Structure formats: C-alpha cells, structure tokens
C-alpha cells in the first residue's frame, strides 16, 4: 500500500477498503491503538503548564476523547469539506467514508467547544484565540 516514495498510497488503500466495512474496521483496529499510544507519549512528554494541541481526525470513532482535558471541533458544511479534502476521492468514495464517521452533530455534542468554519480566516483565528485562552485557564493559577 506504499507509493514509490514509501508513503501510504491513500487512493489505493481507499480502494481496498471501499465497500468492505470489515476491512476498514480491521485496518482501524491496527491503527487506532497506535495513534492512542503516540498521543499518550506526546502528552507525557509535554512540559508542565503546556497547552498541547493534538489533531485527531477520528477522535470519536477511535474513542480517544477521554485522553484530553478539552475537545475542540472545527466543522464545515458538506461542500466545504469536499472542497478542502486532501484526498482525491470521487464523490461516491467521499460520501461512503463520511457515512462511516461520526456525524457533525455527534462531534459537536462530544466537544467542549465547536466552530463552524464556513466563514473567514479572521473568524477562525478569533475562535482559536478564545479556545487557547480557555485551555490556558484549565492550567490553573500556577501557569
């Protein structure tokens, strides 16, 4: 499943699991524990008083939300998600994989903060500054 440069060939991998939920779940059973282990190492290595930001695309699907003091979800409308996707999936593949993920509603409900990123970069920046200050507040008085 690697390309000529040694990176995962996402299109080929997607083709292998498309329409085969059992294969996708098997793949996730291999990757999710490794992701969790890496996150735990990052958290342990972070200096005391640090706001550590970790991006976890399948946070709820992998049941990893409990590792964090605060969960922030950045959502976007369907068209924006498709347009911004780094994967070269056709519309059918995109819809199939999205249907296997937690819904936007589930992600928002499971988060401490949520933002709909269909606006401007300045709006996103303001939200992230507010989120950062809230995260710093979780550190307590001895920051």
N, CA, C and O atoms as a GROMACS GRO file, in nm:
protein
  572
    1UNK      N    1   0.081  -0.120   0.000
    1UNK     CA    2   0.000   0.000   0.000
    1UNK      C    3   0.085   0.126   0.000
    1UNK      O    4   0.034   0.235   0.024
    2UNK      N    5   0.214   0.112  -0.027
    2UNK     CA    6   0.302   0.228  -0.032
    2UNK      C    7   0.327   0.270  -0.176
    2UNK      O    8   0.330   0.188  -0.267
    3UNK      N    9   0.346   0.402  -0.194
    3UNK     CA   10   0.379   0.451  -0.327
    3UNK      C   11   0.531   0.442  -0.347
    3UNK      O   12   0.602   0.391  -0.261
    4UNK      N   13   0.578   0.492  -0.459
    4UNK     CA   14   0.720   0.482  -0.493
    4UNK      C   15   0.811   0.558  -0.396
    4UNK      O   16   0.930   0.529  -0.386
    5UNK      N   17   0.754   0.656  -0.323
    5UNK     CA   18   0.834   0.732  -0.226
    5UNK      C   19   0.826   0.673  -0.085
    5UNK      O   20   0.886   0.727   0.009
    6UNK      N   21   0.752   0.563  -0.070
    6UNK     CA   22   0.743   0.497   0.061
    6UNK      C   23   0.630   0.549   0.148
    6UNK      O   24   0.621   0.512   0.265
    7UNK      N   25   0.545   0.635   0.093
    7UNK     CA   26   0.430   0.688   0.167
    7UNK      C   27   0.307   0.604   0.137
    7UNK      O   28   0.298   0.538   0.034
    8UNK      N   29   0.212   0.607   0.230
    8UNK     CA   30   0.088   0.534   0.210
    8UNK      C   31   0.017   0.589   0.087
    8UNK      O   32  -0.005   0.710   0.075
    9UNK      N   33  -0.018   0.501  -0.003
    9UNK     CA   34  -0.096   0.537  -0.122
    9UNK      C   35  -0.242   0.538  -0.080
    9UNK      O   36  -0.310   0.435  -0.084
   10UNK      N   37  -0.291   0.655  -0.041
   10UNK     CA   38  -0.426   0.666   0.015
   10UNK      C   39  -0.535   0.624  -0.084
   10UNK      O   40  -0.634   0.564  -0.045
   11UNK      N   41  -0.516   0.656  -0.209
   11UNK     CA   42  -0.616   0.619  -0.310
   11UNK      C   43  -0.624   0.467  -0.322
   11UNK      O   44  -0.732   0.410  -0.328
   12UNK      N   45  -0.510   0.402  -0.326
   12UNK     CA   46  -0.507   0.256  -0.335
   12UNK      C   47  -0.565   0.192  -0.209
   12UNK      O   48  -0.642   0.096  -0.216
   13UNK      N   49  -0.526   0.245  -0.094
   13UNK     CA   50  -0.578   0.194   0.033
   13UNK      C   51  -0.730   0.212   0.040
   13UNK      O   52  -0.802   0.121   0.081
   14UNK      N   53  -0.778   0.329  -0.002
   14UNK     CA   54  -0.922   0.354  -0.003
   14UNK      C   55  -0.993   0.254  -0.093
   14UNK      O   56  -1.101   0.205  -0.059
   15UNK      N   57  -0.932   0.223  -0.207
   15UNK     CA   58  -0.991   0.124  -0.297
   15UNK      C   59  -1.000  -0.014  -0.234
   15UNK      O   60  -1.092  -0.090  -0.264
   16UNK      N   61  -0.905  -0.047  -0.149
   16UNK     CA   62  -0.905  -0.177  -0.082
   16UNK      C   63  -1.014  -0.191   0.024
   16UNK      O   64  -1.065  -0.300   0.047
   17UNK      N   65  -1.049  -0.079   0.088
   17UNK     CA   66  -1.149  -0.087   0.195
   17UNK      C   67  -1.287  -0.040   0.151
   17UNK      O   68  -1.386  -0.060   0.222
   18UNK      N   69  -1.295   0.022   0.034
   18UNK     CA   70  -1.424   0.075  -0.013
   18UNK      C   71  -1.525  -0.038  -0.028
   18UNK      O   72  -1.500  -0.138  -0.094
   19UNK      N   73  -1.641  -0.017   0.035
   19UNK     CA   74  -1.748  -0.116   0.027
   19UNK      C   75  -1.721  -0.240   0.111
   19UNK      O   76  -1.798  -0.336   0.107
   20UNK      N   77  -1.614  -0.238   0.187
   20UNK     CA   78  -1.575  -0.352   0.271
   20UNK      C   79  -1.552  -0.303   0.414
   20UNK      O   80  -1.438  -0.287   0.458
   21UNK      N   81  -1.661  -0.281   0.484
   21UNK     CA   82  -1.652  -0.226   0.619
   21UNK      C   83  -1.568  -0.316   0.708
   21UNK      O   84  -1.497  -0.267   0.796
   22UNK      N   85  -1.573  -0.448   0.687
   22UNK     CA   86  -1.493  -0.538   0.769
   22UNK      C   87  -1.343  -0.511   0.752
   22UNK      O   88  -1.268  -0.516   0.849
   23UNK      N   89  -1.300  -0.481   0.630
   23UNK     CA   90  -1.159  -0.449   0.606
   23UNK      C   91  -1.122  -0.314   0.668
   23UNK      O   92  -1.013  -0.298   0.724
   24UNK      N   93  -1.212  -0.219   0.658
   24UNK     CA   94  -1.187  -0.088   0.718
   24UNK      C   95  -1.174  -0.102   0.869
   24UNK      O   96  -1.082  -0.046   0.928
   25UNK      N   97  -1.265  -0.174   0.931
   25UNK     CA   98  -1.260  -0.192   1.077
   25UNK      C   99  -1.133  -0.267   1.117
   25UNK      O  100  -1.074  -0.236   1.221
   26UNK      N  101  -1.090  -0.364   1.037
   26UNK     CA  102  -0.964  -0.434   1.065
   26UNK      C  103  -0.846  -0.336   1.061
   26UNK      O  104  -0.761  -0.337   1.149
   27UNK      N  105  -0.844  -0.253   0.958
   27UNK     CA  106  -0.738  -0.153   0.946
   27UNK      C  107  -0.739  -0.058   1.065
   27UNK      O  108  -0.635  -0.026   1.121
   28UNK      N  109  -0.858  -0.014   1.103
   28UNK     CA  110  -0.870   0.075   1.219
   28UNK      C  111  -0.826   0.007   1.348
   28UNK      O  112  -0.770   0.072   1.436
   29UNK      N  113  -0.851  -0.124   1.358
   29UNK     CA  114  -0.807  -0.196   1.479
   29UNK      C  115  -0.655  -0.201   1.490
   29UNK      O  116  -0.601  -0.220   1.599
   30UNK      N  117  -0.587  -0.184   1.377
   30UNK     CA  118  -0.441  -0.176   1.378
   30UNK      C  119  -0.392  -0.035   1.406
   30UNK      O  120  -0.297  -0.014   1.482
   31UNK      N  121  -0.458   0.063   1.346
   31UNK     CA  122  -0.407   0.200   1.354
   31UNK      C  123  -0.451   0.275   1.479
   31UNK      O  124  -0.370   0.349   1.536
   32UNK      N  125  -0.574   0.260   1.523
   32UNK     CA  126  -0.623   0.338   1.637
   32UNK      C  127  -0.542   0.316   1.764
   32UNK      O  128  -0.509   0.414   1.831
   33UNK      N  129  -0.508   0.193   1.801
   33UNK     CA  130  -0.424   0.176   1.921
   33UNK      C  131  -0.287   0.242   1.907
   33UNK      O  132  -0.233   0.295   2.005
   34UNK      N  133  -0.231   0.238   1.790
   34UNK     CA  134  -0.101   0.302   1.768
   34UNK      C  135  -0.111   0.454   1.780
   34UNK      O  136  -0.023   0.520   1.835
   35UNK      N  137  -0.219   0.509   1.727
   35UNK     CA  138  -0.242   0.653   1.740
   35UNK      C  139  -0.257   0.690   1.888
   35UNK      O  140  -0.197   0.787   1.933
   36UNK      N  141  -0.335   0.613   1.961
   36UNK     CA  142  -0.355   0.640   2.104
   36UNK      C  143  -0.223   0.634   2.180
   36UNK      O  144  -0.197   0.717   2.266
   37UNK      N  145  -0.141   0.537   2.148
   37UNK     CA  146  -0.010   0.523   2.215
   37UNK      C  147   0.078   0.645   2.187
   37UNK      O  148   0.144   0.696   2.277
   38UNK      N  149   0.078   0.689   2.064
   38UNK     CA  150   0.159   0.806   2.027
   38UNK      C  151   0.109   0.931   2.098
   38UNK      O  152   0.189   1.012   2.145
   39UNK      N  153  -0.022   0.948   2.105
   39UNK     CA  154  -0.078   1.064   2.175
   39UNK      C  155  -0.040   1.061   2.322
   39UNK      O  156  -0.001   1.163   2.378
   40UNK      N  157  -0.053   0.945   2.384
   40UNK     CA  158  -0.015   0.933   2.526
   40UNK      C  159   0.131   0.972   2.548
   40UNK      O  160   0.164   1.038   2.647
   41UNK      N  161   0.219   0.930   2.457
   41UNK     CA  162   0.361   0.968   2.467
   41UNK      C  163   0.378   1.119   2.455
   41UNK      O  164   0.454   1.179   2.530
   42UNK      N  165   0.306   1.181   2.361
   42UNK     CA  166   0.315   1.326   2.345
   42UNK      C  167   0.268   1.398   2.470
   42UNK      O  168   0.331   1.495   2.514
   43UNK      N  169   0.159   1.352   2.528
   43UNK     CA  170   0.105   1.415   2.649
   43UNK      C  171   0.206   1.401   2.764
   43UNK      O  172   0.233   1.497   2.836
   44UNK      N  173   0.260   1.282   2.779
   44UNK     CA  174   0.357   1.257   2.886
   44UNK      C  175   0.483   1.341   2.870
   44UNK      O  176   0.541   1.386   2.969
   45UNK      N  177   0.526   1.363   2.746
   45UNK     CA  178   0.650   1.438   2.719
   45UNK      C  179   0.631   1.590   2.726
   45UNK      O  180   0.730   1.663   2.732
   46UNK      N  181   0.508   1.636   2.724
   46UNK     CA  182   0.484   1.781   2.725
   46UNK      C  183   0.522   1.840   2.860
   46UNK      O  184   0.488   1.784   2.965
   47UNK      N  185   0.593   1.952   2.859
   47UNK     CA  186   0.630   2.016   2.986
   47UNK      C  187   0.505   2.058   3.065
   47UNK      O  188   0.402   2.089   3.006
   48UNK      N  189   0.516   2.057   3.194
   48UNK     CA  190   0.407   2.102   3.280
   48UNK      C  191   0.368   2.244   3.243
   48UNK      O  192   0.455   2.326   3.212
   49UNK      N  193   0.240   2.275   3.245
   49UNK     CA  194   0.193   2.408   3.213
   49UNK      C  195   0.182   2.436   3.064
   49UNK      O  196   0.168   2.551   3.023
   50UNK      N  197   0.187   2.331   2.983
   50UNK     CA  198   0.181   2.345   2.839
   50UNK      C  199   0.040   2.320   2.788
   50UNK      O  200  -0.029   2.230   2.835
   51UNK      N  201  -0.002   2.401   2.692
   51UNK     CA  202  -0.124   2.372   2.618
   51UNK      C  203  -0.079   2.290   2.498
   51UNK      O  204  -0.012   2.342   2.408
   52UNK      N  205  -0.114   2.166   2.497
   52UNK     CA  206  -0.076   2.075   2.390
   52UNK      C  207  -0.194   2.061   2.294
   52UNK      O  208  -0.305   2.029   2.337
   53UNK      N  209  -0.170   2.084   2.168
   53UNK     CA  210  -0.275   2.073   2.065
   53UNK      C  211  -0.247   1.948   1.984
   53UNK      O  212  -0.138   1.930   1.930
   54UNK      N  213  -0.347   1.860   1.976
   54UNK     CA  214  -0.334   1.736   1.902
   54UNK      C  215  -0.452   1.725   1.807
   54UNK      O  216  -0.568   1.732   1.849
   55UNK      N  217  -0.424   1.710   1.679
   55UNK     CA  218  -0.530   1.692   1.580
   55UNK      C  219  -0.556   1.544   1.563
   55UNK      O  220  -0.466   1.467   1.528
   56UNK      N  221  -0.681   1.504   1.587
   56UNK     CA  222  -0.719   1.363   1.576
   56UNK      C  223  -0.844   1.354   1.490
   56UNK      O  224  -0.955   1.372   1.539
   57UNK      N  225  -0.827   1.326   1.360
   57UNK     CA  226  -0.942   1.323   1.269
   57UNK      C  227  -1.054   1.226   1.309
   57UNK      O  228  -1.171   1.257   1.289
   58UNK      N  229  -1.021   1.111   1.365
   58UNK     CA  230  -1.123   1.014   1.403
   58UNK      C  231  -1.130   1.000   1.555
   58UNK      O  232  -1.138   0.888   1.607
   59UNK      N  233  -1.128   1.112   1.624
   59UNK     CA  234  -1.126   1.114   1.770
   59UNK      C  235  -1.238   1.032   1.832
   59UNK      O  236  -1.214   0.950   1.919
   60UNK      N  237  -1.360   1.055   1.787
   60UNK     CA  238  -1.475   0.986   1.848
   60UNK      C  239  -1.485   0.842   1.800
   60UNK      O  240  -1.523   0.754   1.878
   61UNK      N  241  -1.452   0.817   1.675
   61UNK     CA  242  -1.457   0.681   1.623
   61UNK      C  243  -1.356   0.590   1.694
   61UNK      O  244  -1.381   0.472   1.715
   62UNK      N  245  -1.241   0.648   1.729
   62UNK     CA  246  -1.135   0.572   1.797
   62UNK      C  247  -1.151   0.576   1.949
   62UNK      O  248  -1.071   0.518   2.021
   63UNK      N  249  -1.254   0.644   1.997
   63UNK     CA  250  -1.284   0.655   2.140
   63UNK      C  251  -1.165   0.713   2.218
   63UNK      O  252  -1.124   0.659   2.321
   64UNK      N  253  -1.110   0.823   2.166
   64UNK     CA  254  -0.991   0.885   2.227
   64UNK      C  255  -1.020   1.016   2.299
   64UNK      O  256  -0.928   1.076   2.354
   65UNK      N  257  -1.144   1.062   2.299
   65UNK     CA  258  -1.176   1.192   2.360
   65UNK      C  259  -1.136   1.197   2.507
   65UNK      O  260  -1.100   1.303   2.558
   66UNK      N  261  -1.142   1.084   2.576
   66UNK     CA  262  -1.109   1.079   2.718
   66UNK      C  263  -0.964   1.109   2.750
   66UNK      O  264  -0.929   1.129   2.866
   67UNK      N  265  -0.879   1.112   2.649
   67UNK     CA  266  -0.737   1.142   2.673
   67UNK      C  267  -0.714   1.292   2.695
   67UNK      O  268  -0.606   1.332   2.739
   68UNK      N  269  -0.813   1.374   2.665
   68UNK     CA  270  -0.793   1.518   2.661
   68UNK      C  271  -0.876   1.591   2.765
   68UNK      O  272  -0.986   1.548   2.801
   69UNK      N  273  -0.822   1.702   2.814
   69UNK     CA  274  -0.893   1.788   2.908
   69UNK      C  275  -0.998   1.873   2.839
   69UNK      O  276  -1.097   1.913   2.899
   70UNK      N  277  -0.974   1.901   2.712
   70UNK     CA  278  -1.068   1.982   2.634
   70UNK      C  279  -1.068   1.933   2.490
   70UNK      O  280  -0.962   1.910   2.431
   71UNK      N  281  -1.186   1.919   2.435
   71UNK     CA  282  -1.201   1.877   2.295
   71UNK      C  283  -1.264   1.991   2.218
   71UNK      O  284  -1.368   2.045   2.256
   72UNK      N  285  -1.200   2.026   2.108
   72UNK     CA  286  -1.248   2.133   2.021
   72UNK      C  287  -1.277   2.073   1.884
   72UNK      O  288  -1.193   2.001   1.829
   73UNK      N  289  -1.392   2.101   1.830
   73UNK     CA  290  -1.428   2.054   1.698
   73UNK      C  291  -1.440   2.172   1.603
   73UNK      O  292  -1.506   2.271   1.632
   74UNK      N  293  -1.375   2.157   1.489
   74UNK     CA  294  -1.388   2.255   1.382
   74UNK      C  295  -1.469   2.185   1.272
   74UNK      O  296  -1.421   2.090   1.211
   75UNK      N  297  -1.587   2.232   1.248
   75UNK     CA  298  -1.676   2.172   1.149
   75UNK      C  299  -1.682   2.261   1.026
   75UNK      O  300  -1.636   2.375   1.028
   76UNK      N  301  -1.739   2.209   0.921
   76UNK     CA  302  -1.764   2.286   0.800
   76UNK      C  303  -1.880   2.219   0.726
   76UNK      O  304  -1.909   2.102   0.748
   77UNK      N  305  -1.944   2.295   0.641
   77UNK     CA  306  -2.053   2.241   0.561
   77UNK      C  307  -2.002   2.134   0.465
   77UNK      O  308  -1.882   2.125   0.438
   78UNK      N  309  -2.094   2.054   0.415
   78UNK     CA  310  -2.057   1.942   0.328
   78UNK      C  311  -1.975   1.985   0.206
   78UNK      O  312  -1.874   1.922   0.174
   79UNK      N  313  -2.016   2.089   0.140
   79UNK     CA  314  -1.943   2.135   0.021
   79UNK      C  315  -1.801   2.178   0.057
   79UNK      O  316  -1.706   2.146  -0.014
   80UNK      N  317  -1.788   2.251   0.166
   80UNK     CA  318  -1.654   2.295   0.209
   80UNK      C  319  -1.567   2.175   0.246
   80UNK      O  320  -1.448   2.173   0.215
   81UNK      N  321  -1.625   2.076   0.312
   81UNK     CA  322  -1.547   1.956   0.348
   81UNK      C  323  -1.496   1.885   0.223
   81UNK      O  324  -1.379   1.845   0.217
   82UNK      N  325  -1.583   1.870   0.125
   82UNK     CA  326  -1.541   1.805   0.000
   82UNK      C  327  -1.432   1.886  -0.070
   82UNK      O  328  -1.332   1.830  -0.116
   83UNK      N  329  -1.451   2.013  -0.078
   83UNK     CA  330  -1.356   2.101  -0.147
   83UNK      C  331  -1.220   2.102  -0.077
   83UNK      O  332  -1.116   2.107  -0.143
   84UNK      N  333  -1.220   2.096   0.055
   84UNK     CA  334  -1.096   2.105   0.132
   84UNK      C  335  -1.028   1.970   0.152
   84UNK      O  336  -0.914   1.965   0.198
   85UNK      N  337  -1.094   1.863   0.117
   85UNK     CA  338  -1.036   1.730   0.138
   85UNK      C  339  -0.903   1.716   0.063
   85UNK      O  340  -0.893   1.753  -0.054
   86UNK      N  341  -0.804   1.664   0.131
   86UNK     CA  342  -0.673   1.643   0.069
   86UNK      C  343  -0.670   1.513  -0.011
   86UNK      O  344  -0.575   1.487  -0.084
   87UNK      N  345  -0.772   1.433   0.004
   87UNK     CA  346  -0.779   1.305  -0.065
   87UNK      C  347  -0.844   1.322  -0.202
   87UNK      O  348  -0.935   1.404  -0.218
   88UNK      N  349  -0.799   1.248  -0.296
   88UNK     CA  350  -0.853   1.257  -0.432
   88UNK      C  351  -0.968   1.158  -0.451
   88UNK      O  352  -0.973   1.086  -0.551
   89UNK      N  353  -1.059   1.154  -0.354
   89UNK     CA  354  -1.172   1.062  -0.364
   89UNK      C  355  -1.278   1.120  -0.456
   89UNK      O  356  -1.300   1.241  -0.461
   90UNK      N  357  -1.344   1.030  -0.529
   90UNK     CA  358  -1.458   1.078  -0.606
   90UNK      C  359  -1.574   1.102  -0.509
   90UNK      O  360  -1.564   1.067  -0.391
   91UNK      N  361  -1.682   1.160  -0.559
   91UNK     CA  362  -1.794   1.195  -0.471
   91UNK      C  363  -1.852   1.074  -0.400
   91UNK      O  364  -1.891   1.082  -0.284
   92UNK      N  365  -1.858   0.961  -0.469
   92UNK     CA  366  -1.910   0.838  -0.409
   92UNK      C  367  -1.823   0.790  -0.294
   92UNK      O  368  -1.873   0.757  -0.187
   93UNK      N  369  -1.693   0.788  -0.317
   93UNK     CA  370  -1.600   0.747  -0.210
   93UNK      C  371  -1.609   0.843  -0.093
   93UNK      O  372  -1.614   0.801   0.023
   94UNK      N  373  -1.610   0.970  -0.123
   94UNK     CA  374  -1.616   1.071  -0.017
   94UNK      C  375  -1.741   1.049   0.068
   94UNK      O  376  -1.733   1.048   0.191
   95UNK      N  377  -1.856   1.032   0.004
   95UNK     CA  378  -1.982   1.011   0.076
   95UNK      C  379  -1.978   0.882   0.158
   95UNK      O  380  -2.025   0.878   0.271
   96UNK      N  381  -1.922   0.776   0.099
   96UNK     CA  382  -1.915   0.648   0.170
   96UNK      C  383  -1.831   0.660   0.297
   96UNK      O  384  -1.875   0.619   0.404
   97UNK      N  385  -1.711   0.715   0.285
   97UNK     CA  386  -1.624   0.726   0.402
   97UNK      C  387  -1.682   0.822   0.505
   97UNK      O  388  -1.670   0.798   0.625
   98UNK      N  389  -1.744   0.929   0.460
   98UNK     CA  390  -1.805   1.021   0.555
   98UNK      C  391  -1.920   0.955   0.631
   98UNK      O  392  -1.942   0.984   0.749
   99UNK      N  393  -1.993   0.867   0.564
   99UNK     CA  394  -2.106   0.799   0.631
   99UNK      C  395  -2.059   0.703   0.739
   99UNK      O  396  -2.137   0.666   0.827
  100UNK      N  397  -1.933   0.663   0.734
  100UNK     CA  398  -1.877   0.572   0.834
  100UNK      C  399  -1.817   0.646   0.953
  100UNK      O  400  -1.775   0.584   1.051
  101UNK      N  401  -1.812   0.777   0.944
  101UNK     CA  402  -1.754   0.858   1.051
  101UNK      C  403  -1.864   0.914   1.141
  101UNK      O  404  -1.982   0.914   1.106
  102UNK      N  405  -1.822   0.961   1.257
  102UNK     CA  406  -1.916   1.028   1.347
  102UNK      C  407  -1.976   1.147   1.273
  102UNK      O  408  -1.908   1.214   1.194
  103UNK      N  409  -2.101   1.173   1.298
  103UNK     CA  410  -2.168   1.286   1.233
  103UNK      C  411  -2.118   1.418   1.293
  103UNK      O  412  -2.061   1.421   1.402
  104UNK      N  413  -2.141   1.524   1.220
  104UNK     CA  414  -2.108   1.657   1.273
  104UNK      C  415  -2.177   1.679   1.406
  104UNK      O  416  -2.118   1.733   1.500
  105UNK      N  417  -2.302   1.639   1.414
  105UNK     CA  418  -2.378   1.655   1.539
  105UNK      C  419  -2.311   1.580   1.653
  105UNK      O  420  -2.298   1.633   1.763
  106UNK      N  421  -2.269   1.457   1.628
  106UNK     CA  422  -2.202   1.377   1.733
  106UNK      C  423  -2.072   1.445   1.776
  106UNK      O  424  -2.042   1.450   1.895
  107UNK      N  425  -1.995   1.495   1.681
  107UNK     CA  426  -1.869   1.562   1.714
  107UNK      C  427  -1.893   1.688   1.795
  107UNK      O  428  -1.824   1.713   1.894
  108UNK      N  429  -1.992   1.767   1.755
  108UNK     CA  430  -2.023   1.890   1.828
  108UNK      C  431  -2.070   1.857   1.969
  108UNK      O  432  -2.025   1.918   2.066
  109UNK      N  433  -2.161   1.761   1.981
  109UNK     CA  434  -2.213   1.725   2.113
  109UNK      C  435  -2.105   1.667   2.204
  109UNK      O  436  -2.115   1.680   2.326
  110UNK      N  437  -2.003   1.604   2.147
  110UNK     CA  438  -1.897   1.545   2.227
  110UNK      C  439  -1.782   1.639   2.256
  110UNK      O  440  -1.683   1.600   2.317
  111UNK      N  441  -1.795   1.762   2.213
  111UNK     CA  442  -1.686   1.859   2.227
  111UNK      C  443  -1.718   1.965   2.332
  111UNK      O  444  -1.834   1.993   2.362
  112UNK      N  445  -1.612   2.022   2.385
  112UNK     CA  446  -1.628   2.133   2.478
  112UNK      C  447  -1.653   2.264   2.404
  112UNK      O  448  -1.727   2.350   2.452
  113UNK      N  449  -1.592   2.276   2.288
  113UNK     CA  450  -1.610   2.394   2.202
  113UNK      C  451  -1.625   2.346   2.058
  113UNK      O  452  -1.564   2.246   2.018
  114UNK      N  453  -1.705   2.418   1.982
  114UNK     CA  454  -1.720   2.383   1.840
  114UNK      C  455  -1.730   2.512   1.760
  114UNK      O  456  -1.780   2.614   1.807
  115UNK      N  457  -1.682   2.504   1.638
  115UNK     CA  458  -1.683   2.620   1.549
  115UNK      C  459  -1.716   2.573   1.409
  115UNK      O  460  -1.663   2.472   1.362
  116UNK      N  461  -1.806   2.646   1.342
  116UNK     CA  462  -1.838   2.617   1.203
  116UNK      C  463  -1.748   2.701   1.114
  116UNK      O  464  -1.761   2.824   1.109
  117UNK      N  465  -1.656   2.636   1.046
  117UNK     CA  466  -1.553   2.704   0.968
  117UNK      C  467  -1.596   2.725   0.823
  117UNK      O  468  -1.529   2.682   0.730
  118UNK      N  469  -1.709   2.793   0.806
  118UNK     CA  470  -1.755   2.829   0.673
  118UNK      C  471  -1.737   2.978   0.649
  118UNK      O  472  -1.780   3.031   0.546
  119UNK      N  473  -1.672   3.046   0.744
  119UNK     CA  474  -1.655   3.190   0.734
  119UNK      C  475  -1.514   3.228   0.692
  119UNK      O  476  -1.453   3.163   0.608
  120UNK      N  477  -1.466   3.335   0.752
  120UNK     CA  478  -1.336   3.391   0.714
  120UNK      C  479  -1.223   3.335   0.802
  120UNK      O  480  -1.247   3.278   0.908
  121UNK      N  481  -1.103   3.354   0.755
  121UNK     CA  482  -0.985   3.315   0.833
  121UNK      C  483  -0.980   3.396   0.962
  121UNK      O  484  -0.940   3.343   1.066
  122UNK      N  485  -1.019   3.523   0.957
  122UNK     CA  486  -1.018   3.607   1.078
  122UNK      C  487  -1.116   3.554   1.182
  122UNK      O  488  -1.087   3.558   1.302
  123UNK      N  489  -1.231   3.505   1.139
  123UNK     CA  490  -1.328   3.447   1.234
  123UNK      C  491  -1.269   3.321   1.298
  123UNK      O  492  -1.283   3.301   1.418
  124UNK      N  493  -1.205   3.238   1.218
  124UNK     CA  494  -1.142   3.119   1.271
  124UNK      C  495  -1.031   3.157   1.369
  124UNK      O  496  -1.019   3.097   1.476
  125UNK      N  497  -0.950   3.254   1.333
  125UNK     CA  498  -0.841   3.300   1.420
  125UNK      C  499  -0.896   3.348   1.555
  125UNK      O  500  -0.841   3.314   1.660
  126UNK      N  501  -1.003   3.428   1.552
  126UNK     CA  502  -1.064   3.476   1.678
  126UNK      C  503  -1.112   3.360   1.763
  126UNK      O  504  -1.090   3.358   1.885
  127UNK      N  505  -1.177   3.263   1.700
  127UNK     CA  506  -1.224   3.146   1.774
  127UNK      C  507  -1.107   3.073   1.838
  127UNK      O  508  -1.112   3.036   1.955
  128UNK      N  509  -1.002   3.052   1.761
  128UNK     CA  510  -0.886   2.977   1.813
  128UNK      C  511  -0.817   3.052   1.926
  128UNK      O  512  -0.769   2.990   2.021
  129UNK      N  513  -0.811   3.183   1.920
  129UNK     CA  514  -0.754   3.261   2.030
  129UNK      C  515  -0.838   3.244   2.157
  129UNK      O  516  -0.784   3.228   2.266
  130UNK      N  517  -0.970   3.247   2.141
  130UNK     CA  518  -1.060   3.224   2.256
  130UNK      C  519  -1.042   3.083   2.310
  130UNK      O  520  -1.039   3.063   2.432
  131UNK      N  521  -1.032   2.986   2.222
  131UNK     CA  522  -1.014   2.846   2.265
  131UNK      C  523  -0.881   2.831   2.339
  131UNK      O  524  -0.874   2.762   2.440
  132UNK      N  525  -0.777   2.894   2.288
  132UNK     CA  526  -0.646   2.886   2.353
  132UNK      C  527  -0.652   2.946   2.494
  132UNK      O  528  -0.597   2.888   2.588
  133UNK      N  529  -0.716   3.060   2.508
  133UNK     CA  530  -0.727   3.122   2.640
  133UNK      C  531  -0.807   3.033   2.735
  133UNK      O  532  -0.774   3.023   2.854
  134UNK      N  533  -0.909   2.970   2.685
  134UNK     CA  534  -0.988   2.878   2.769
  134UNK      C  535  -0.902   2.759   2.811
  134UNK      O  536  -0.909   2.714   2.925
  135UNK      N  537  -0.821   2.707   2.718
  135UNK     CA  538  -0.732   2.595   2.751
  135UNK      C  539  -0.629   2.638   2.855
  135UNK      O  540  -0.599   2.562   2.948
  136UNK      N  541  -0.575   2.757   2.841
  136UNK     CA  542  -0.480   2.808   2.942
  136UNK      C  543  -0.546   2.817   3.077
  136UNK      O  544  -0.483   2.792   3.180
  137UNK      N  545  -0.673   2.852   3.079
  137UNK     CA  546  -0.749   2.860   3.205
  137UNK      C  547  -0.758   2.727   3.275
  137UNK      O  548  -0.769   2.722   3.398
  138UNK      N  549  -0.754   2.619   3.200
  138UNK     CA  550  -0.757   2.486   3.260
  138UNK      C  551  -0.629   2.453   3.336
  138UNK      O  552  -0.626   2.363   3.419
  139UNK      N  553  -0.521   2.528   3.306
  139UNK     CA  554  -0.393   2.503   3.371
  139UNK      C  555  -0.392   2.552   3.515
  139UNK      O  556  -0.306   2.512   3.594
  140UNK      N  557  -0.486   2.639   3.550
  140UNK     CA  558  -0.493   2.689   3.687
  140UNK      C  559  -0.411   2.815   3.706
  140UNK      O  560  -0.359   2.873   3.611
  141UNK      N  561  -0.401   2.854   3.829
  141UNK     CA  562  -0.336   2.979   3.865
  141UNK      C  563  -0.184   2.975   3.849
  141UNK      O  564  -0.122   3.079   3.830
  142UNK      N  565  -0.123   2.857   3.855
  142UNK     CA  566   0.023   2.846   3.854
  142UNK      C  567   0.078   2.830   3.714
  142UNK      O  568   0.175   2.756   3.695
  143UNK      N  569   0.020   2.897   3.616
  143UNK     CA  570   0.068   2.888   3.478
  143UNK      C  571   0.208   2.936   3.475
  143UNK      O  572   0.270   2.937   3.369
   0.00000   0.00000   0.00000
